[in-house]
Amino acid sequence: MLKIGWFSTGRDKAARDLLTVVNNSIKQAEIEAEIAFVFCNREPGESKESDLFLKLVEEYHIPLICFSYQKFRAGEGAAATEPAGSLPSWRLDYDREVMNRLQSFSPDLCVLAGYMLIVGKEMCRRYNMINLHPAAPGGPTGTWQEVIGQLIDSQARETGVMMHLVTPKLDKGPPLTYGTFPIRGEPFDRYWQAIAELTPDSPEWHRVKNSLVSLIRNYGLAREFPLIIATLKAFSRGKIRITDDKQLVDAQGKPIKGYNLTEEIKEIV
């Protein structure tokens, strides 16, 4: 059975909803796995939202490990400003302490589910960690706002959502699973047409563009949870796996450049 490590900051309702959806899918045997532990980089009392998340984990009787990165950083003092590659030294020290606290667990796969810290190279080597990105393979990088902005600027015809292997380079890990969807045709075309007919200095242009941004975002959001469920299902049933040298292979051990789950996601949506 697949052992999942769950990493989250627990900062909002989406973090709770995602844990609930995955936990329910496991209970229903849709995902043949168990959540071996939940790690949260906040401790009780730091945030009302994260406290609700921690309470939910306890209700699900999942082993919970909390370790505040804010308190750790404050304790580091001036040393926190010393660089160490792409991350400050305190962040790499924090990762090492996290791994020390998780050494009794042996997860097969770790899911970053609203984990609001960049993971250092040592932790990336230790675990097979996957993360959600709001674009298709080869698409724009950055936050969802930046991604959609680039899609509109380039007049893209489709986009998607992707699960990728976590590497020290933000959003640059190789794609593992993905689903795509068109952003042309109904109901998108009237916004594209209006943007083409208006000028950027027009208030109406900005209103229309914001409407298109919201529409694309909502289509992406509708596919994020199904993608995560389908991804964990594929891993748990041996359809795909990550090798020791961090390569994605199919059930026959053949290397693949991402597992296309578009049709499975479409059925769910």
BAFI-3210 file (N, C-alpha, C; in Angstrom, 3 decimals, decimal comma, padded with zeros to 6 digits):
// residues 269
n [1|2|3|4|5|6|7|8|9|10|11|12|13|14|15|16|17|18|19|20|21|22|23|24|25|26|27|28|29|30|31|32|33|34|35|36|37|38|39|40|41|42|43|44|45|46|47|48|49|50|51|52|53|54|55|56|57|58|59|60|61|62|63|64|65|66|67|68|69|70|71|72|73|74|75|76|77|78|79|80|81|82|83|84|85|86|87|88|89|90|91|92|93|94|95|96|97|98|99|100|101|102|103|104|105|106|107|108|109|110|111|112|113|114|115|116|117|118|119|120|121|122|123|124|125|126|127|128|129|130|131|132|133|134|135|136|137|138|139|140|141|142|143|144|145|146|147|148|149|150|151|152|153|154|155|156|157|158|159|160|161|162|163|164|165|166|167|168|169|170|171|172|173|174|175|176|177|178|179|180|181|182|183|184|185|186|187|188|189|190|191|192|193|194|195|196|197|198|199|200|201|202|203|204|205|206|207|208|209|210|211|212|213|214|215|216|217|218|219|220|221|222|223|224|225|226|227|228|229|230|231|232|233|234|235|236|237|238|239|240|241|242|243|244|245|246|247|248|249|250|251|252|253|254|255|256|257|258|259|260|261|262|263|264|265|266|267|268|269]
n.u [000,839|000,504|002,336|001,716|003,141|002,152|002,383|001,746|000,882|-001,485|-003,080|-005,557|-009,058|-009,024|-006,848|-007,815|-010,019|-008,811|-007,343|-009,489|-010,869|-008,972|-008,574|-011,148|-011,315|-009,438|-010,622|-012,767|-011,541|-010,785|-008,361|-005,606|-004,096|-002,419|-002,378|000,502|001,571|001,005|002,646|003,066|004,070|003,426|002,542|000,204|-001,866|-000,680|-002,147|-005,548|-006,698|-004,822|-004,981|-007,524|-007,026|-005,160|-006,750|-008,533|-006,854|-006,257|-008,820|-009,079|-007,375|-004,709|-001,205|000,459|002,796|004,140|005,986|007,205|008,209|008,488|009,091|011,463|013,041|013,145|014,627|017,064|018,233|020,682|021,964|020,136|020,190|022,289|023,358|022,816|023,313|020,384|018,643|018,292|020,548|019,265|016,929|017,729|018,771|016,445|014,985|016,593|016,131|013,419|013,458|014,800|012,889|011,048|012,107|011,281|009,374|008,614|007,830|006,374|005,647|005,475|003,257|002,941|000,750|-000,460|001,782|003,728|006,454|009,564|011,214|014,316|017,369|018,363|016,162|014,604|016,110|015,893|013,158|010,465|008,792|005,820|004,049|001,428|000,806|-000,547|-000,700|-000,184|002,246|005,273|004,136|003,431|005,253|005,147|002,852|-000,729|-001,998|000,050|000,534|-001,912|-002,003|000,177|-000,771|-002,911|-001,610|-000,037|-001,953|-002,916|-004,265|-004,970|-004,732|-003,842|-003,588|-001,111|000,773|003,909|007,311|008,979|011,603|014,638|014,456|012,000|008,848|009,981|010,329|010,213|007,292|004,729|002,025|-000,826|-003,477|-005,294|-007,118|-009,237|-009,084|-010,456|-013,337|-016,718|-017,155|-015,457|-014,832|-016,187|-015,026|-012,355|-012,765|-013,794|-011,590|-009,814|-011,037|-011,086|-009,099|-006,103|-006,088|-008,615|-011,221|-013,146|-011,787|-010,049|-011,941|-013,119|-010,877|-010,257|-012,512|-012,103|-009,766|-010,783|-012,573|-010,897|-009,375|-011,341|-012,033|-009,619|-009,384|-011,512|-010,457|-008,276|-008,490|-009,602|-007,373|-005,346|-006,461|-006,682|-003,996|-002,802|-004,241|-003,280|-000,577|-000,904|-001,924|000,047|000,383|002,052|005,325|008,014|011,410|014,512|016,418|014,946|013,235|010,304|008,311|006,330|003,952|005,343|007,903|008,939|010,357|008,536|007,272|005,519|002,172|-000,752|-003,770|-006,064|-008,561|-009,591|-009,935|-011,745|-014,046|-014,667|-015,079]
n.v [-001,203|002,212|004,678|007,816|010,978|013,991|017,362|020,539|023,989|024,687|026,961|027,891|027,385|025,805|024,105|022,443|021,338|019,891|017,919|016,578|015,597|013,821|012,073|011,000|009,691|007,721|006,286|005,260|003,474|004,250|005,470|003,563|003,633|005,061|007,863|008,504|010,383|013,791|016,749|019,921|023,250|025,128|025,817|025,058|027,835|029,792|030,659|031,180|029,814|027,753|026,420|025,318|023,521|021,802|020,722|019,276|017,290|015,856|014,904|013,068|011,172|010,976|010,685|013,534|016,065|018,988|021,923|024,961|027,187|029,900|030,437|029,017|030,454|032,949|032,218|031,783|034,208|036,591|034,875|034,029|035,548|034,795|033,672|030,547|029,057|028,953|029,354|030,882|030,212|029,448|028,271|025,878|024,636|024,431|022,619|020,345|019,812|019,263|016,867|015,301|015,103|013,598|011,140|008,637|007,849|006,418|007,479|006,729|008,535|012,035|014,693|018,014|020,092|022,888|023,858|026,292|026,864|026,942|024,012|022,703|021,382|019,096|017,923|017,423|015,422|013,424|012,691|011,599|014,045|015,721|018,317|020,691|022,544|025,370|025,083|023,670|021,136|022,614|025,068|028,448|029,678|030,445|032,199|031,504|033,782|035,035|033,071|032,945|035,554|035,533|033,644|034,998|037,224|035,979|035,013|032,380|029,123|026,930|025,527|024,140|021,896|020,649|018,059|017,997|016,842|017,810|020,074|021,877|024,166|026,407|025,434|024,102|021,415|018,126|017,182|015,091|014,175|015,337|017,483|018,868|021,707|023,522|027,070|028,487|028,960|028,381|029,053|031,201|032,806|035,274|037,006|037,056|038,234|040,750|041,838|042,065|044,017|046,277|048,880|048,860|051,071|051,507|051,445|049,462|047,472|046,450|045,444|043,413|041,806|040,995|039,460|037,372|036,297|035,352|033,427|031,550|030,801|029,589|027,350|026,001|025,539|023,782|021,496|020,856|019,387|016,908|016,158|015,747|013,639|011,671|011,396|010,385|008,051|006,745|006,391|004,796|002,463|001,479|002,316|004,338|005,310|006,650|006,429|005,442|007,198|009,424|009,371|009,278|006,487|004,070|001,355|-000,778|-000,073|001,689|004,766|007,813|010,966|012,445|011,769|011,614|012,708|013,778|012,835|011,269|013,244|014,890|013,305|013,314|016,035]
n.w [000,000|-000,829|000,855|002,008|002,527|003,906|003,339|004,566|005,005|005,952|005,632|004,741|003,803|001,541|001,935|003,923|002,641|000,564|001,949|003,095|000,822|-000,289|001,884|002,120|-000,343|000,021|002,107|000,725|-000,846|-003,346|-003,787|-003,251|-000,601|002,292|004,467|005,863|007,555|008,590|007,988|009,321|008,920|010,741|014,134|016,834|017,607|016,056|013,889|013,073|010,903|010,351|012,760|012,573|010,548|011,780|013,755|012,182|011,110|013,427|014,004|011,978|012,822|012,017|012,158|013,372|012,832|013,956|013,328|013,759|011,315|011,489|014,178|014,310|012,524|013,820|016,021|014,884|014,409|013,381|011,673|009,902|007,628|006,062|002,938|001,209|-001,450|-003,358|-001,324|001,948|004,676|007,035|006,158|004,968|007,204|008,646|007,049|007,429|010,121|010,021|008,511|010,342|012,345|011,053|010,672|011,544|009,818|006,608|003,870|000,674|-001,196|-001,207|-000,733|-001,540|-000,286|-000,408|000,869|002,016|001,576|-000,126|-001,064|-000,026|-001,581|-000,255|001,013|-001,211|-002,398|-000,474|-000,342|-002,512|-003,827|-004,694|-006,441|-007,086|-010,060|-011,721|-014,640|-017,913|-018,914|-019,982|-020,042|-018,779|-015,879|-012,315|-010,072|-010,016|-010,946|-012,397|-014,308|-015,775|-016,716|-018,486|-020,306|-021,485|-022,577|-024,507|-026,121|-025,899|-026,704|-025,224|-021,926|-018,717|-015,888|-013,660|-012,079|-010,671|-010,233|-007,317|-007,210|-006,298|-007,869|-008,336|-009,530|-011,681|-011,860|-013,408|-015,313|-013,960|-013,932|-015,783|-016,972|-019,643|-021,007|-023,290|-023,926|-025,677|-027,807|-026,633|-023,119|-023,696|-025,947|-026,368|-024,568|-025,413|-027,911|-027,197|-025,836|-027,951|-029,453|-027,894|-026,287|-024,254|-022,525|-021,815|-019,400|-019,654|-021,019|-019,064|-017,290|-018,804|-019,283|-016,667|-016,181|-017,973|-016,899|-014,432|-015,368|-016,671|-014,465|-012,832|-014,368|-014,248|-011,464|-011,069|-012,009|-010,487|-007,980|-008,980|-010,566|-008,658|-007,171|-009,220|-009,820|-007,426|-007,307|-009,599|-008,903|-006,616|-007,658|-009,182|-011,809|-012,538|-011,413|-009,405|-009,941|-008,273|-009,212|-009,695|-011,950|-013,957|-014,539|-016,372|-015,804|-016,865|-016,444|-018,237|-019,211|-019,059|-020,206|-018,441|-017,472|-019,118|-018,029|-018,964|-020,046|-017,950|-016,007|-017,282|-017,275|-014,567|-014,024]
ca.u [000,000|001,254|002,396|001,770|003,482|001,343|002,998|000,842|000,902|-002,843|-003,379|-006,883|-010,071|-008,632|-005,962|-008,661|-010,850|-007,989|-007,090|-010,747|-011,155|-008,049|-008,870|-012,385|-011,023|-008,733|-011,614|-013,631|-010,656|-010,509|-006,908|-005,144|-002,973|-002,681|-001,597|001,350|001,710|000,836|003,595|002,633|005,129|002,893|002,175|-001,052|-001,855|-000,068|-003,142|-006,868|-006,914|-003,997|-005,516|-008,633|-006,414|-004,574|-007,865|-009,054|-005,910|-006,460|-010,102|-008,866|-006,451|-003,480|-000,057|000,677|004,053|004,144|007,276|007,047|009,364|008,614|009,816|012,821|013,746|013,402|015,685|018,331|018,806|021,402|022,393|019,089|020,427|023,419|022,880|023,368|022,706|019,174|017,884|019,114|021,057|018,307|015,937|018,305|018,832|015,070|014,671|017,298|015,435|012,170|013,775|015,138|011,644|010,253|012,938|010,609|008,439|009,231|006,797|006,681|005,357|005,101|002,434|002,923|-000,651|-000,513|002,973|004,157|007,900|010,354|011,924|015,731|017,837|018,546|014,857|014,195|016,807|015,429|011,791|009,776|007,812|005,087|003,367|000,476|001,081|-001,729|-000,426|000,186|003,691|005,801|003,413|004,023|005,561|004,732|001,564|-001,817|-002,240|001,099|000,322|-003,033|-001,585|001,023|-001,613|-003,676|-000,670|000,435|-003,149|-002,881|-005,507|-005,300|-003,868|-004,118|-003,057|-000,045|001,520|005,300|008,276|009,531|013,049|014,975|014,068|010,552|007,995|010,793|010,458|009,609|005,871|004,374|000,685|-001,404|-004,710|-005,396|-008,446|-009,166|-009,573|-011,129|-014,681|-017,601|-017,677|-014,306|-014,582|-016,699|-014,055|-011,223|-013,158|-013,899|-010,231|-009,212|-011,692|-010,882|-007,704|-005,712|-006,312|-010,055|-011,680|-013,895|-010,794|-009,592|-013,047|-013,253|-009,711|-010,425|-013,538|-011,463|-008,867|-011,608|-013,137|-009,822|-009,032|-012,381|-011,891|-008,455|-009,702|-012,416|-009,670|-007,139|-008,751|-009,630|-006,022|-004,630|-007,046|-006,295|-002,550|-002,566|-004,823|-002,348|000,586|-001,256|-002,230|001,234|000,391|003,263|006,122|009,244|012,546|015,500|017,133|013,958|012,630|008,943|008,159|004,997|003,842|006,344|009,226|009,376|010,321|007,524|007,378|004,225|001,046|-001,873|-005,009|-007,112|-009,857|-010,088|-010,372|-012,942|-015,176|-015,006|-015,584]
ca.v [000,000|003,461|005,502|009,215|012,033|015,173|018,601|021,671|025,099|024,738|028,389|028,299|026,341|024,893|023,092|021,483|020,638|018,923|016,791|015,855|014,892|012,694|011,139|010,292|008,785|006,577|005,514|004,583|002,572|004,770|005,550|002,443|004,241|005,626|009,048|008,056|011,502|015,155|017,709|021,313|024,170|026,016|025,154|025,579|029,205|030,745|031,160|030,571|028,873|026,562|025,691|024,502|022,429|020,855|020,037|018,312|016,171|015,073|014,213|011,944|010,257|010,860|011,211|014,945|016,666|020,439|022,551|026,321|027,782|031,276|030,394|028,563|031,574|033,950|031,712|031,794|035,557|037,167|033,826|033,793|036,342|034,264|032,873|029,211|028,713|029,696|029,559|031,299|029,069|028,991|027,417|024,541|024,086|024,078|021,369|019,237|019,497|018,610|015,482|014,617|014,815|012,654|009,975|007,379|007,546|006,091|007,685|006,425|009,731|013,181|015,654|019,386|020,490|024,206|024,009|027,604|027,028|026,272|022,883|022,675|020,238|017,885|017,303|016,909|014,147|012,438|012,243|011,844|015,072|016,227|019,575|021,118|023,808|025,707|025,198|022,420|021,009|023,564|026,329|029,497|029,426|031,517|032,046|031,340|035,086|035,243|032,091|033,356|036,778|035,155|032,962|036,013|038,036|035,192|034,577|030,916|028,451|025,960|025,497|022,929|021,776|019,648|017,655|017,845|016,465|018,996|020,277|023,165|025,253|026,552|025,155|023,626|019,966|017,442|016,858|013,711|013,984|016,614|017,501|020,115|022,129|024,669|028,366|029,085|028,413|028,816|030,428|032,107|033,619|036,648|037,818|037,258|039,177|042,078|042,305|042,437|045,199|047,413|049,278|048,668|052,253|051,579|050,732|048,283|046,458|045,820|044,664|042,202|040,957|040,380|038,422|036,229|035,719|034,596|032,269|030,565|030,312|028,684|026,101|025,327|025,078|022,628|020,334|020,621|018,266|015,654|015,781|015,203|012,326|010,755|011,171|009,478|006,771|006,117|005,952|003,722|001,249|001,057|002,725|005,146|005,391|007,429|005,555|005,962|008,332|010,479|009,296|008,765|005,339|003,477|000,058|-001,678|000,471|002,509|006,196|008,628|012,403|012,906|010,863|012,465|012,307|014,693|012,166|010,903|014,473|015,360|012,504|013,753|017,415]
ca.w [000,000|-000,940|002,062|001,602|003,474|003,533|003,812|004,376|005,957|006,500|005,770|004,291|003,678|000,465|002,507|004,631|001,658|-000,169|002,841|003,234|-000,422|-000,411|002,962|001,755|-001,462|000,603|002,854|-000,237|-001,600|-004,683|-003,724|-002,425|000,112|003,601|004,786|006,968|008,490|008,108|008,546|009,193|009,330|011,773|015,378|017,381|018,106|015,129|012,943|013,223|009,810|010,528|013,910|012,061|009,794|012,731|014,402|011,218|011,057|014,645|013,868|011,068|013,520|011,229|012,899|013,064|013,286|013,765|013,603|013,266|010,645|011,963|015,450|014,012|011,905|014,851|016,877|014,159|014,517|012,251|010,752|008,921|006,428|005,314|001,805|000,971|-002,725|-003,665|-000,087|003,091|005,430|008,049|005,530|004,818|008,566|009,001|006,344|008,081|011,368|009,622|008,158|011,587|013,064|010,268|010,355|011,874|008,734|005,320|002,854|-000,723|-001,969|-000,386|-001,456|-001,035|-000,427|000,214|001,713|001,537|001,640|-001,148|-000,472|-000,359|-002,366|000,553|001,208|-002,522|-002,603|000,510|-000,599|-003,780|-003,477|-005,847|-006,185|-008,113|-010,745|-012,527|-016,073|-018,558|-019,128|-020,956|-019,950|-017,949|-014,474|-011,416|-009,409|-010,985|-011,576|-013,399|-015,376|-016,628|-017,389|-019,623|-021,290|-022,212|-023,360|-025,650|-026,842|-025,887|-027,062|-024,189|-020,743|-017,967|-014,536|-013,705|-010,909|-011,082|-009,206|-006,662|-007,255|-005,681|-008,759|-008,199|-010,687|-012,794|-011,816|-014,554|-015,138|-013,635|-014,476|-016,192|-017,741|-020,389|-021,427|-024,195|-023,441|-026,835|-027,926|-025,546|-023,010|-023,661|-027,131|-026,307|-023,828|-026,310|-028,948|-026,600|-025,564|-029,234|-029,993|-026,991|-026,072|-022,848|-021,692|-021,561|-018,190|-020,068|-021,376|-017,828|-016,732|-019,615|-019,039|-015,346|-016,312|-018,626|-015,899|-013,474|-016,052|-016,841|-013,136|-012,355|-015,103|-013,688|-010,111|-011,160|-012,410|-009,592|-007,081|-009,754|-010,987|-007,504|-006,887|-010,287|-009,705|-006,304|-007,707|-010,546|-008,145|-005,680|-008,412|-009,913|-013,216|-012,669|-010,201|-009,510|-009,673|-007,327|-009,814|-009,910|-013,272|-013,979|-015,436|-016,363|-015,127|-017,425|-016,162|-019,365|-018,885|-019,741|-019,953|-017,958|-017,678|-019,520|-017,363|-019,432|-020,205|-016,625|-015,331|-017,980|-016,806|-013,209|-014,086]
c.u [000,874|001,183|002,651|002,194|002,823|001,961|002,061|001,091|-000,472|-003,384|-004,785|-007,818|-009,695|-007,729|-006,767|-009,493|-010,050|-007,688|-008,341|-011,051|-010,258|-008,337|-010,127|-012,145|-010,274|-009,720|-012,496|-012,851|-010,474|-008,996|-006,447|-003,880|-003,389|-001,849|-000,800|001,542|001,316|001,891|003,089|003,740|004,602|002,535|000,869|-000,878|-001,260|-001,079|-004,458|-007,101|-006,086|-004,446|-006,684|-008,106|-005,860|-005,657|-008,445|-008,154|-006,116|-007,771|-009,983|-007,895|-005,219|-002,326|000,308|001,987|004,010|005,517|007,268|008,315|009,573|009,397|011,261|013,635|014,095|014,544|017,046|019,016|019,500|021,805|021,371|019,338|021,566|022,929|023,545|022,735|021,490|018,320|018,808|019,476|020,054|017,259|016,458|018,434|017,444|014,675|015,334|016,608|014,094|012,430|014,139|013,872|010,767|010,977|012,291|009,596|009,209|008,187|007,278|006,559|004,932|004,369|002,540|001,537|-000,862|000,616|003,719|005,638|008,537|011,182|013,371|016,154|017,988|017,226|014,326|014,860|016,247|014,072|011,400|008,622|007,151|004,284|002,450|000,917|-000,068|-001,430|-000,084|001,704|004,174|005,128|004,106|004,301|005,093|003,431|000,470|-002,136|-001,224|000,920|-000,773|-002,707|-000,740|000,214|-002,379|-002,756|-000,202|-000,711|-003,184|-004,256|-005,911|-004,338|-004,192|-003,639|-002,104|000,445|002,952|006,169|008,889|011,053|013,359|014,618|012,554|009,838|008,764|010,957|009,768|008,146|005,658|003,016|000,123|-002,737|-004,810|-006,861|-008,312|-009,635|-010,046|-012,458|-015,535|-017,120|-016,591|-014,296|-015,080|-015,760|-012,816|-011,548|-013,221|-012,522|-009,569|-009,782|-011,483|-009,408|-007,367|-005,928|-007,794|-010,420|-012,423|-012,948|-010,329|-010,693|-013,188|-012,087|-009,824|-011,471|-012,958|-010,508|-009,659|-012,171|-012,085|-009,449|-010,060|-012,333|-010,694|-008,740|-010,572|-011,668|-008,542|-007,368|-008,855|-008,247|-005,256|-005,148|-006,600|-004,810|-002,243|-003,129|-003,870|-001,104|000,242|-001,535|-001,096|001,268|001,603|004,021|007,375|010,405|013,520|016,275|016,167|013,429|011,211|008,847|006,741|005,035|004,871|007,773|009,781|009,286|009,253|007,693|006,023|003,104|-000,194|-003,177|-006,192|-008,477|-010,444|-010,639|-011,666|-014,185|-015,637|-015,658|-016,948]
c.v [001,253|004,250|006,953|010,096|013,320|016,422|019,771|022,746|025,253|026,139|028,797|027,103|025,334|023,785|022,020|020,662|019,561|017,702|015,939|015,015|013,661|011,643|010,326|009,301|007,548|005,673|004,688|003,616|002,996|004,958|004,461|002,876|004,583|006,893|008,720|009,140|012,796|016,010|019,116|022,226|025,326|025,184|025,743|027,002|030,236|031,374|030,439|029,512|027,597|025,759|024,800|023,301|021,367|020,061|018,965|017,077|015,260|014,295|012,994|010,910|009,953|011,401|012,616|015,422|018,153|020,994|023,927|026,853|029,221|031,331|029,969|029,709|032,638|033,519|031,720|033,159|036,005|036,121|033,580|034,534|035,795|033,383|031,514|028,694|029,578|029,976|030,067|030,097|028,544|028,061|025,995|023,861|023,645|022,751|020,169|018,833|018,832|017,142|014,670|014,214|013,804|011,336|008,632|006,968|007,247|006,249|007,291|007,673|010,840|014,200|017,015|019,947|021,828|024,401|025,228|027,876|026,331|025,183|022,875|021,376|018,969|017,163|016,742|015,571|013,062|011,842|012,431|012,789|015,596|017,463|019,899|022,439|024,115|025,973|023,822|022,327|021,941|024,918|027,328|029,030|030,607|031,201|031,890|032,654|035,348|034,305|032,565|034,644|036,481|034,437|033,978|036,843|037,297|034,671|033,047|030,333|027,378|026,106|024,212|023,029|020,592|019,325|017,423|017,429|017,732|018,967|021,608|024,368|025,323|026,350|024,593|022,108|019,310|017,081|015,376|013,359|015,349|016,403|018,849|020,443|023,364|025,949|029,203|028,370|028,938|028,261|031,503|033,154|035,052|037,572|038,084|038,303|040,595|042,664|042,785|043,739|046,452|047,744|049,175|049,881|052,446|050,833|049,443|047,142|045,713|044,972|043,345|041,255|040,266|039,278|037,172|035,527|034,836|033,332|031,175|029,966|029,305|027,340|025,296|024,746|023,819|021,347|019,985|019,423|016,949|015,212|015,149|013,810|011,306|010,422|010,174|008,088|006,017|005,608|004,743|002,407|000,819|001,432|003,595|005,087|006,210|006,525|006,208|007,151|009,417|010,540|008,752|007,635|004,804|002,105|-000,946|-001,186|001,333|003,992|006,933|010,083|012,966|011,971|011,721|011,932|013,163|014,028|011,765|012,127|014,981|014,603|012,964|015,124|017,455]
c.w [000,000|000,357|001,659|002,777|003,006|004,169|003,533|005,420|006,596|006,604|005,362|004,179|002,594|000,978|003,230|003,651|000,919|000,686|002,990|002,002|-000,560|000,662|002,648|000,624|-000,985|001,347|001,920|-001,133|-003,048|-004,854|-002,769|-001,681|001,531|003,745|006,044|008,011|007,790|008,787|008,273|009,700|010,173|012,986|015,900|017,917|017,168|014,185|013,179|012,155|010,000|011,747|013,482|011,279|010,740|013,450|013,480|011,129|012,263|014,578|012,953|011,646|012,674|012,074|012,422|013,659|012,947|014,130|012,946|012,604|011,083|013,267|015,229|013,435|012,938|015,758|016,227|014,203|013,254|011,235|009,661|007,617|005,573|004,176|001,755|-000,299|-002,970|-002,439|001,001|003,951|006,450|007,450|005,342|006,176|009,018|008,339|007,011|009,373|011,081|009,312|009,394|012,340|012,334|010,023|010,703|010,802|007,449|004,218|001,461|-001,587|-001,014|-001,245|-000,777|-001,317|000,270|001,198|001,212|001,780|000,441|-000,465|-000,958|-001,025|-001,536|000,771|-000,107|-002,820|-001,695|000,117|-002,067|-003,475|-004,746|-005,454|-007,359|-008,727|-011,697|-013,994|-016,612|-018,687|-020,249|-020,920|-019,047|-016,524|-013,640|-010,720|-010,456|-011,682|-012,684|-014,590|-016,325|-017,366|-018,616|-020,711|-022,141|-023,098|-024,617|-026,510|-027,000|-026,212|-026,056|-023,018|-019,983|-016,542|-014,530|-012,297|-011,367|-009,909|-008,627|-006,759|-006,596|-006,555|-008,822|-009,531|-011,886|-012,801|-012,995|-014,283|-014,856|-014,234|-014,866|-016,895|-018,424|-020,678|-022,319|-023,492|-024,636|-027,029|-026,778|-024,219|-023,089|-024,768|-027,030|-025,537|-024,689|-027,376|-028,405|-026,316|-026,854|-029,773|-029,152|-026,878|-024,595|-021,951|-021,366|-020,279|-018,537|-020,427|-020,129|-017,196|-017,483|-019,357|-017,688|-015,372|-016,965|-017,676|-014,936|-014,100|-016,220|-015,490|-012,632|-013,071|-014,580|-012,321|-010,137|-011,485|-011,447|-008,675|-007,844|-010,210|-009,832|-007,159|-007,935|-010,215|-008,598|-006,599|-008,635|-009,839|-007,279|-006,392|-009,333|-011,377|-013,525|-011,350|-010,475|-009,101|-008,688|-007,886|-010,295|-011,337|-013,143|-014,989|-015,330|-015,698|-015,621|-017,175|-017,285|-019,002|-019,704|-019,329|-019,542|-018,364|-017,918|-018,931|-017,799|-019,482|-018,861|-015,886|-015,954|-017,507|-015,421|-013,236|-014,758]
res [m|l|k|i|g|w|f|s|t|g|r|d|k|a|a|r|d|l|l|t|v|v|n|n|s|i|k|q|a|e|i|e|a|e|i|a|f|v|f|c|n|r|e|p|g|e|s|k|e|s|d|l|f|l|k|l|v|e|e|y|h|i|p|l|i|c|f|s|y|q|k|f|r|a|g|e|g|a|a|a|t|e|p|a|g|s|l|p|s|w|r|l|d|y|d|r|e|v|m|n|r|l|q|s|f|s|p|d|l|c|v|l|a|g|y|m|l|i|v|g|k|e|m|c|r|r|y|n|m|i|n|l|h|p|a|a|p|g|g|p|t|g|t|w|q|e|v|i|g|q|l|i|d|s|q|a|r|e|t|g|v|m|m|h|l|v|t|p|k|l|d|k|g|p|p|l|t|y|g|t|f|p|i|r|g|e|p|f|d|r|y|w|q|a|i|a|e|l|t|p|d|s|p|e|w|h|r|v|k|n|s|l|v|s|l|i|r|n|y|g|l|a|r|e|f|p|l|i|i|a|t|l|k|a|f|s|r|g|k|i|r|i|t|d|d|k|q|l|v|d|a|q|g|k|p|i|k|g|y|n|l|t|e|e|i|k|e|i|v]
***
